[in-house]
Structures are given as C-alpha cells and as structure tokens.
Amino acid sequence: QVRLVESGGGLVQPGGSLRLSCVASEFSMDYYVTAWFRQAPGKEREGVSYITSDDLTYYRDSVKGRFMISRDYAEYTVYLQMDRLKPEDSATYYCAMGRQPSLLARHYDTWGQGTRVIVSS
C-alpha cells in the first residue's frame, strides 16, 4: 500500500505563496493520477487539481492561473505551487492517488493525512 505524506502548509498573508509537497512511499504502476483536494471547516472536500502519469493537468476554476501542479518522478513527489493566495483558499490540503483523472474524491483510494493552509492577515 502506497503511503502519502503532505507538507508545506502554514500561515500566509493574502497575496502570498506556498508550495505544498506530496511524497509517495514508493512508485506504483497501479495509480495513474495524483490529485490535490482541500477541505475547509464545515465544508465538503473539493478537488483542486490533478496530474496524470503522462503529465496532463487540470485545475478547478477558482485556482486557475494561481496554482500550478507538477511532479518530480525521481523523488516520487507531486507539488502544488500556490500563488496569489486568498482567504478562501484556507483549508486542509490533501493529496490522493487514483486510477481515473477526476476532481471527485470517490475516484481516489489512497490519501495522505493533510497539511493545513491558513491565509490571513
């Protein structure tokens, strides 16, 4: 079973930047896509972005032009660069691996423990 560990969260002012990292314990041919989700208190988990094994990427509308997902195959790591952060980006961010490119949580079966992002002045 692949394990995922996220890091990079923290407190940042509006307009600032953070880079989240998701490190996998091993390479697995079982998974085609890695995604970032987020969940704010009292809200449902929502998909933010995904990247496939052949580097296709997708973003939810509210983060397009501000977030960028990338991967380092050698380090089994997927990154989420977040720029021009807004208070509404505050949430716990999770990475997940699955077999179907999607921003729906039900399509992912391996999850990390999350890293918290707070955007506030």
HELIX and SHEET records of a PDB file:
HELIX    1   1 ASP A   61  VAL A   63  5                                   3    
HELIX    2   2 TYR A   73  GLU A   75  5                                   3    
HELIX    3   3 PRO A   87  ASP A   89  5                                   3    
HELIX    4   4 ALA A  105  HIS A  107  5                                   3    
SHEET    1   A 4 LEU A   4  SER A   7  0                                        
SHEET    2   A 4 LEU A  18  ALA A  24 -1                                        
SHEET    3   A 4 THR A  77  MET A  82 -1                                        
SHEET    4   A 4 PHE A  67  ASP A  72 -1                                        
SHEET    1   B 6 GLY A  10  VAL A  12  0                                        
SHEET    2   B 6 THR A 115  VAL A 119  1                                        
SHEET    3   B 6 ALA A  91  GLY A  98 -1                                        
SHEET    4   B 6 VAL A  33  GLN A  39 -1                                        
SHEET    5   B 6 GLU A  46  THR A  52 -1                                        
SHEET    6   B 6 THR A  57  TYR A  59 -1                                        
SHEET    1   C 4 GLY A  10  VAL A  12  0                                        
SHEET    2   C 4 THR A 115  VAL A 119  1                                        
SHEET    3   C 4 ALA A  91  GLY A  98 -1                                        
SHEET    4   C 4 TYR A 108  TRP A 111 -1                                        
END                                                                             
